Amino acid sequence: MSSTVIVIFSLLSLSLVYFLLKVCIQFNRINNLNLLLGMDVTKLYNIDDDHEDDYYFNHLIKKSAMQLYILSNKRV
């Protein structure tokens, strides 16, 4: 039973690392687009559109990266 728990924990950890890596890559793309255009990207990069060819996991990655971008650019 102990080896099963270790394998499941390892798979969950790798999945989390993979997800965070993909979110970071997408976040960098959004930031680079912002630097290139010099304007607010949230108006151009609409994530709420329904794409039939986009999987739920990809949608979740893009939405998480956009939320991270919005939080990082908030002015106090």
ZAMIGU-505128 format. One record per atom (N, C-alpha, C, O, CB): x, y, z; atom name. Coordinates in steps of 0.05 Angstrom, whole numbers, plus 5000, padded with zeros to 4 digits. Each point is the difference from the previous one (the first is absolute). Glycine has a CB too. Example, Ala and Ser with C-alpha at 12.3 -4.5 7.8 and 13.67 -1.06 7.14 Angstrom:
ZAMIGU-505128
    c1    c2    c3  atom
  5264  4886  5156     N
  4982  5024  5000    CA
  5018  5024  5000     C
  5021  5000  5013     O
  4941  4977  5012    CB
  5031  5044  4961     N
  5016  5024  5001    CA
  4985  5022  5014     C
  5010  5022  5004     O
  5014  4965  4953    CB
END
This chain:
ZAMIGU-505128
    c1    c2    c3  atom
  5016  4976  5000     N
  4984  5024  5000    CA
  5017  5025  5000     C
  4993  5021  4988     O
  4971  4954  5036    CB
  5059  5024  4988     N
  5017  5023  5002    CA
  5011  5008  4973     C
  5002  5024  4993     O
  5011  4962  5053    CB
  4994  4994  4937     N
  5010  5007  4974    CA
  4978  5012  4982     C
  5006  5016  4983     O
  5027  4946  5021    CB
  4943  5030  5000     N
  4977  5011  4985    CA
  4996  5029  5007     C
  4996  5017  4982     O
  4982  4938  5016    CB
  5024  5052  5027     N
  4997  5027  5008    CA
  5023  5017  4989     C
  4995  5023  4991     O
  4982  4962  5051    CB
  5047  5005  4958     N
  5023  5015  4989    CA
  4996  5004  4970     C
  5006  5022  4990     O
  5024  4958  5045    CB
  4961  5001  4951     N
  4995  5002  4971    CA
  4979  5021  4994     C
  5003  5017  4982     O
  5011  4935  5011    CB
  4964  5047  5022     N
  4978  5019  4996    CA
  5009  5028  5007     C
  4994  5019  4985     O
  4972  4945  5025    CB
  5048  5039  5012     N
  5011  5026  5007    CA
  5019  5011  4979     C
  5000  5024  4994     O
  4994  4964  5054    CB
  5023  4995  4942     N
  5019  5008  4979    CA
  4985  5009  4975     C
  5008  5020  4988     O
  5026  4948  5030    CB
  4946  5018  4974     N
  4985  5007  4976    CA
  4985  5027  5004     C
  5000  5017  4982     O
  4995  4935  5006    CB
  4994  5052  5035     N
  4986  5025  5006    CA
  5020  5023  5001     C
  4994  5022  4990     O
  4971  4953  5036    CB
  5059  5020  4985     N
  5020  5021  5001    CA
  5010  5007  4972     C
  5003  5024  4994     O
  5011  4960  5051    CB
  4990  4997  4938     N
  5009  5005  4973    CA
  4978  5014  4984     C
  5006  5018  4984     O
  5023  4942  5018    CB
  4946  5033  5003     N
  4978  5014  4986    CA
  4999  5029  5008     C
  4995  5017  4983     O
  4979  4940  5016    CB
  5029  5049  5027     N
  5000  5027  5009    CA
  5023  5016  4989     C
  4996  5023  4991     O
  4982  4962  5051    CB
  5046  5004  4957     N
  5023  5013  4988    CA
  4995  5005  4971     C
  5007  5022  4990     O
  5023  4957  5043    CB
  4959  5002  4952     N
  4995  5004  4972    CA
  4979  5022  4995     C
  5004  5017  4982     O
  5006  4935  5010    CB
  4969  5049  5024     N
  4980  5021  4998    CA
  5012  5027  5005     C
  4995  5019  4985     O
  4970  4948  5029    CB
  5051  5036  5007     N
  5012  5026  5007    CA
  5020  5008  4979     C
  5003  5024  4994     O
  4990  4966  5054    CB
  5021  4991  4940     N
  5019  5007  4978    CA
  4985  5011  4976     C
  5009  5019  4988     O
  5022  4945  5028    CB
  4947  5023  4977     N
  4984  5010  4977    CA
  4988  5027  5006     C
  4999  5017  4982     O
  4991  4936  5006    CB
  5001  5052  5037     N
  4989  5026  5007    CA
  5022  5021  4998     C
  4995  5023  4991     O
  4971  4956  5040    CB
  5058  5015  4978     N
  5023  5019  4998    CA
  5007  5007  4972     C
  5005  5023  4993     O
  5012  4959  5050    CB
  4983  4998  4939     N
  5005  5004  4972    CA
  4979  5019  4988     C
  5007  5018  4985     O
  5016  4937  5011    CB
  4952  5039  5010     N
  4978  5017  4989    CA
  5001  5028  5012     C
  4995  5020  4985     O
  4977  4939  5009    CB
  5035  5044  5031     N
  5003  5026  5013    CA
  5022  5016  4987     C
  4997  5024  4995     O
  4987  4957  5048    CB
  5039  5006  4950     N
  5021  5014  4986    CA
  4992  5009  4972     C
  5008  5021  4992     O
  5025  4951  5034    CB
  4951  5012  4961     N
  4990  5008  4973    CA
  4983  5025  5003     C
  5002  5018  4983     O
  5000  4934  5001    CB
  4981  5048  5036     N
  4982  5024  5004    CA
  5017  5024  5006     C
  4995  5022  4990     O
  4967  4948  5026    CB
  5058  5027  5002     N
  5017  5023  5007    CA
  5016  5010  4976     C
  5003  5024  4996     O
  5000  4958  5050    CB
  5007  4999  4937     N
  5015  5009  4977    CA
  4982  5014  4980     C
  5008  5020  4987     O
  5022  4941  5019    CB
  4945  5031  4992     N
  4981  5013  4982    CA
  4994  5028  5011     C
  4997  5019  4985     O
  4983  4937  5002    CB
  5018  5047  5039     N
  4996  5026  5013    CA
  5024  5018  4995     C
  4996  5024  4993     O
  4975  4955  5042    CB
  5053  5011  4967     N
  5024  5016  4995    CA
  5002  5008  4971     C
  5009  5022  4993     O
  5014  4955  5045    CB
  4970  5005  4945     N
  5001  5005  4971    CA
  4981  5021  4991     C
  5007  5018  4985     O
  5008  4935  5008    CB
  4960  5045  5017     N
  4979  5019  4991    CA
  4999  5025  5017     C
  4992  5021  4991     O
  4983  4940  4992    CB
  5033  5037  5042     N
  5000  5023  5018    CA
  4972  5008  5008     C
  4995  5024  5005     O
  5046  4991  4975    CB
  4940  4967  5021     N
  4973  5006  5008    CA
  4988  4978  5017     C
  5013  4979  5004     O
  4981  5048  4954    CB
  4982  4976  5051     N
  4987  4980  5017    CA
  4992  4976  4983     C
  4985  5002  4980     O
  4998  5034  5051    CB
  5028  4941  4976     N
  4996  4976  4984    CA
  4973  4987  5006     C
  4990  4984  4985     O
  5059  5009  5014    CB
  4939  5013  5024     N
  4976  4986  5008    CA
  4977  5006  4981     C
  4982  4983  4998     O
  5033  5020  5049    CB
  4986  5019  4939     N
  4979  5006  4981    CA
  5004  4984  4974     C
  4980  4993  4986     O
  5015  5053  5034    CB
  5030  4948  4973     N
  5006  4985  4976    CA
  4998  4970  5004     C
  4992  4985  4982     O
  5037  5052  5004    CB
  4978  4954  5038     N
  5003  4972  5006    CA
  4975  4991  5014     C
  5001  4997  5025     O
  5049  5007  4977    CB
  4929  4991  4984     N
  4974  4992  5012    CA
  5000  4970  5004     C
  5000  4985  4981     O
  4976  5054  4998    CB
  5024  4952  5046     N
  5001  4972  5006    CA
  4973  4987  5004     C
  4997  4976  5000     O
  5047  5033  5021    CB
  4935  5008  4981     N
  4974  4989  5006    CA
  4985  4990  4975     C
  4978  4990  5002     O
  5020  5040  5037    CB
  5014  4974  4937     N
  4987  4989  4976    CA
  5001  4970  5001     C
  5019  4988  5008     O
  4994  5053  4966    CB
  4966  4947  5016     N
  4998  4971  4999    CA
  5014  4991  4974     C
  4992  5007  4978     O
  4965  4992  5049    CB
  5064  4985  4977     N
  5014  4988  4977    CA
  4994  4970  5000     C
  5005  4987  5020     O
  5032  5049  4981    CB
  4953  4954  4977     N
  4993  4972  4999    CA
  5025  4983  4999     C
  5000  4977  5010     O
  4958  5034  4967    CB
  5064  4999  5011     N
  5024  4984  4998    CA
  5019  5002  5024     C
  5021  4988  5000     O
  4975  5017  4951    CB
  4996  5011  5068     N
  5017  5005  5024    CA
  4990  4981  5022     C
  4976  4999  5007     O
  5033  5049  4980    CB
  5010  4938  5025     N
  4993  4981  5021    CA
  4997  5016  5027     C
  5009  5022  5002     O
  5016  4941  4974    CB
  4962  5024  5043     N
  4995  5013  5025    CA
  5026  5007  5015     C
  5003  5021  5012     O
  4954  4954  4991    CB
  5063  5007  4995     N
  5026  5004  5013    CA
  5014  5025  4988     C
  5011  5016  5015     O
  4993  4935  4994    CB
  4995  5052  4965     N
  5012  5023  4987    CA
  4986  5026  5008     C
  5012  5021  5004     O
  5003  4950  4958    CB
  4958  5027  5039     N
  4984  5023  5009    CA
  5007  5008  5028     C
  5002  5024  5006     O
  4961  4962  4963    CB
  5040  4994  5049     N
  5007  5006  5027    CA
  5028  5013  5003     C
  5004  5017  5016     O
  4967  4944  4998    CB
  5048  5030  4970     N
  5027  5011  5000    CA
  4999  5029  4991     C
  5011  5018  5013     O
  5009  4937  4978    CB
  4965  5051  4987     N
  4999  5027  4990    CA
  4985  5018  5019     C
  5008  5023  5004     O
  4993  4960  4950    CB
  4978  5007  5058     N
  4985  5017  5019    CA
  5017  5005  5025     C
  4999  5023  5011     O
  4958  4957  4972    CB
  5057  5001  5027     N
  5018  5004  5023    CA
  5022  5020  4995     C
  5006  5017  5016     O
  4984  4936  4999    CB
  5022  5045  4961     N
  5021  5019  4993    CA
  4989  5028  4997     C
  5013  5019  5008     O
  5011  4944  4968    CB
  4952  5040  5013     N
  4988  5027  4997    CA
  4993  5011  5028     C
  5004  5024  5004     O
  4978  4964  4950    CB
  5008  4996  5064     N
  4994  5009  5027    CA
  5026  5009  5014     C
  5000  5019  5015     O
  4960  4951  4987    CB
  5061  5015  4994     N
  5026  5007  5011    CA
  5010  5026  4989     C
  5012  5016  5014     O
  4998  4935  4992    CB
  4986  5053  4968     N
  5008  5025  4987    CA
  4984  5024  5011     C
  5011  5021  5006     O
  5002  4953  4952    CB
  4961  5022  5045     N
  4983  5021  5011    CA
  5008  5007  5029     C
  5001  5024  5007     O
  4961  4961  4963    CB
  5044  4995  5046     N
  5008  5005  5027    CA
  5027  5013  5002     C
  5005  5017  5018     O
  4968  4944  4996    CB
  5045  5033  4968     N
  5027  5011  5000    CA
  5000  5029  4991     C
  5018  5015  5006     O
  5001  4940  4987    CB
  4961  5054  4992     N
  4999  5027  4989    CA
  4980  5018  5015     C
  4995  5022  4991     O
  5017  4959  4965    CB
  4978  5010  5066     N
  4981  5017  5016    CA
  5015  5023  5012     C
  5022  4997  5010     O
  4949  4963  5000    CB
  5017  5063  4988     N
  5011  5024  5012    CA
  4986  5005  5026     C
  4976  4999  5002     O
  5035  5021  4953    CB
  5005  4986  5066     N
  4988  5005  5026    CA
  4993  5029  5004     C
  4990  5008  5021     O
  5036  4954  4997    CB
END
